[in-house]
Amino acid sequence: MSTTRSLRGKMCIYLALCVMCIVLSTQVALAAAQYNESPLLATAVQKGELPSVEDRLPENPLVVEPVQAIGLYGGTLRLGLLGPADLAVQYWPLFVEPLVRWDRTGGAVVPNLAEDWNVSDDSRKYTFSLRKGIKWSDGTPLTADDIMFWYESILLNPEIIVTVPTWLRSDKTPVKVSKIDTYTVEFEFALPNVLFLENIAFMSAQPGWNMIRPKHYLQQFHPDYVPKDKLQEMAKAAAFEEWYQLFQDKMDFFQNPDHPMLTAWQSTGPIAAKTVHSLERNPYYWKVDTEGNQLPYIDRVAANILENIEVLNMKVLSGELDFDFGHMSLSNYPLLKENEAAGGYRVLLWKKAMGAQLQFQFNINHEDPFKQELYSNRDFRIALSHAINRDEINEFCFLGLAEPRHATVLEECPYYTEDIGQLYTAYDPAKANGMLDSIGLTARDQNGFRVGPDGKAISITLEYPALTEFGPWEDIISLVTGYWNAVGIKTASKAIDRSLYEVRTATTEMDAMLWAWGRGLHPLIDPVFVFPSQVGHYTGAPLYAQWYATKGASGEEPSADVLEVMKLYEEFTSTVDADKRFEIGKEIVRRAAEQIWGIGTVGAAPAVEVISERLRNIPESDLHEWVLLQFAHTNPEQYFFDQ
C-alpha cells in the first residue's frame, strides 16, 4: 500500500504520550470461520426475515479491536441534543464511515470501506479498492457505482453543489473520478493533491460531503434517471418548489429513515423538536470484533431533543443520559464530580486540541473605511492582545486548567516552531496603551475613550452566539470588554442567535468574528483558522475568503500579507516531497501567528466527557478533536453496556 501522509513521523512523540495504551483497529484475519450476531438479529434470521450473518457480512469484514473487552449485546444509548441543529457535537460521530478513516491515535489514515489503496508517485491519482460484499442497510450491495453516482449526479450537478470545494479540485478543475471495475475507483487530480487521504478521513466523514451515496435509492429522485417534469410534480406534492430540494431532503439520512445506510445505526424517523430521535442497529453492518461478533454491540440510540443547556445539564446530573461529549464546560466540572456516585456516571477529562477556546478576529474587510484601516493595522491587533489578562481568564473561566496562549497550533503539533504559542500574550496594559498612541490614537473624549477622525469614540461591538461548547464565552467576552475599555477602546458585547450570527459573519458589517481556534494538531487540513479560506464564522476577512474560495471570481483580492500565505498553502498542497512540504507548513503556521489575524485568549482546556458507569470500551483518556469528528476515532460501534 502506498500512501502520502502530511504528518508522518513528526506526530510520534505526541501520539506515544497520549495514546500509547490504545489498541489500534486492525484487519487481522479471524481464526474462527463462524460469526456471531445480536440476539435481536438471530431471532429475525430464525423467522426468515433476514439472511444469515455470514451472508450479511462482506468477504473480509473490518475487524475492530475492542478498547477494553469483548462486549455484550443489547441496550439503548441515551444522549442529549440541543435541538435539530445540534447534530455535529455528538451525533455525527455515530455516522462516520468514509473510504478511509483516522486510526485511534488521530494521526494516521487506515482502511475502512476501502480495504486498500494506491497513490501515484506524483500524488495525482488515488485508486481505491472497496471491501467486497459490503451491503447497504437494505441488503443492496455496495459497489463503485455508488461513488460514481455521487460524482456524476451530485458533485458535478450545479443545482445541488454550487461550487466544488477546494479539496476536490485542482485550481478550478474538479477531480476526475473513474470506475475501474465493480469494486475499484480512481480519483485523478490535474495537480498533486497530497492531503487527499486526510481530507477523505475528515471532510467526507461529514454528512454533507459523504462521497458514497446509495444510487439504487436516490436515483429515483434525480433527473439523470427520471424526467425532470415528473420530478417537479413529485417536488410540488412534497411541498418543495424545485426537484433538487426534494432530492436534498431524500439525501438527508438524519431526517429520512428510508435512506439506506452503511453505518452501525440508522434513523427510524425525522428529527423533531422536544422529542426523542431514535436509531436502530444496521443488520448489514460490516464490522466485527476479534472474536467474530458482528458490531455494533448496542441495539439502539435514543437522542433526547432538549430545550436548552440547563435541561441537558440536569439530565446528565441525574443519570438520565449515558454519555455527553461536547456540551459540558469546565465550570460544570466540580458539580459533576460531586454527583458522580449519585448520578451513576464518571467524568473524564480528554485533551482538546484547541489553540484558543475563543479568539477575536477583527473584520479587516469592514465596510467603514476607518475601521477597515484600523483593523488591518497589525500593531492595533497586537496592542489589544497585550491588553488581555489571560491568567485571569484562565482562573475565572477555566479553573486554571487551560493555557494562556496565542491563537495558533499546540506545542504537540509538528508545525509548531519556537514560542509562537506565546506571541503577544504578555499582559502589559502600558505597552498596549503605548502602541495605540504610536498608531495615532492619542485623542480621547471626556470619558477617556480614544476617538476617531470624526471626533467620536472608536466603538467596537462584539457580537457572539451564546455557546458553551468551547468554554463560558459570555464570561470571557465580559472580561475582554473590560480590558479593552481600560486602554481606551470603547467596547460592548451583544449575544445573538447562532443562525443570525452565521449570516452576519459573511458580511462586512461586523466589527469582529468570534470563534474558537480549532485544528491545534491538524491546522492545514481545511485551513480555515490559519488564513481566510472559507466564508463564515471562521474568518475576519470574508471578502478575502470569498476571493480564495472562488479562485478570484468574487470577493476582493487580499492584501500582500494574506496573499503570500495563500500562495504558500497552494505550494504546500502540491509539494510531493514530504520534507519540503513540512518546512512550508511550518512557515505558513508561523506567518499566520505573527500576523495575528486572530487574537487568542486561552487554549488547550480539557474537554469534559460524562460517561455512564455501565458504559464500557470508551478510553479513559483520549483526544477530543473536530478534525477527528470528536470521538468517532474511538469506534463507537464497539461501546457496550456492562449489564
Summary of the structure (lengths in Angstrom):
residues: 643
radius of gyration: 25.4
end to end distance: 41.3
largest distance: 84.9
contacts: 2171
relative contact order: 0.15
helix: 34%
strand: 20%
